[in-house]
Amino acid sequence: MSETRPVYAAPAVPAAPAASATAGKSEAERERILATAAQLFRRNGFDGTTVRQIAEACGMLPGSLHYRYRTKDEILLDMMRMGIEKTIRAGAEATAHIEDPLQKVRAALQAHLRVLMSGDDLVYVLLFEWRSLRGKAREEVIRERDRYEKYWDAMLDALQAQGYVRADVDIRLVRLVGLGALNWAATWYRDGGQYTLEELGDALWNIISRGIAAVPPVRPR
């Protein structure tokens, strides 16, 4: 996690392949199952929800659900994958046409907040239920979490490499503190409160960026 990475370029959002009708139906079913399971996990907790309840809520026989997911852990793990995929895609799309590295990070921060506050049950589960996993499933979800954190590390590394961030700043610590503050906002932010979502994003960005910025930027030689 401490290695130096090359200057960040927003990952291209992959073009959707020409999918067959069967593949499209399978993906739609995946999304439906995970959305239904997320609703139950959010309402009852992971431990308080059974595979049978998920199957019933999906209008499926337990055996049909078992054909796709052998255990409840596999459902939660796939939910984590989908949540991280959505969040990375939102950031990539928000930053795709932004060249300025500071504005790129700011736009990614705003995109992260929009996903968090979307009301999506899957995002809630991603934040608060992943610790219910044990063993290899927990190791796998940590790898998925690391994938998203590396996405942020790459952007922050680029700022430091280009002289926008002081050399004495620990980029990993900035990411931990920054994402922690963003994710915690999901527990207290309410529409119609003191701040709009955009104002909240700007306030968090100003707090973080002013604490790490090199003024003026120190360009590498």
Secondary structure, 3 states (H helix, E strand, C coil): CCCCCCCCCCCCCCCCCCCCHHHHHHHHHHHHHHHHHHHHHHHHCCCCCCHHHHHHHHCCCHHHHHHHCCCHHHHHHHHHHHHHHHHHHHHHHHHCCCCCHHHHHHHHHHHHHHHHCCCCHHHHHHHHCHHHCCHHHHHHHHHHHHHHHHHHHHHHHHHHHCCCECCCCCHHHHHHHHHHHHHHHHHCCCCCCCCCHHHHHHHHHHHHHHHHECCCCCCCC
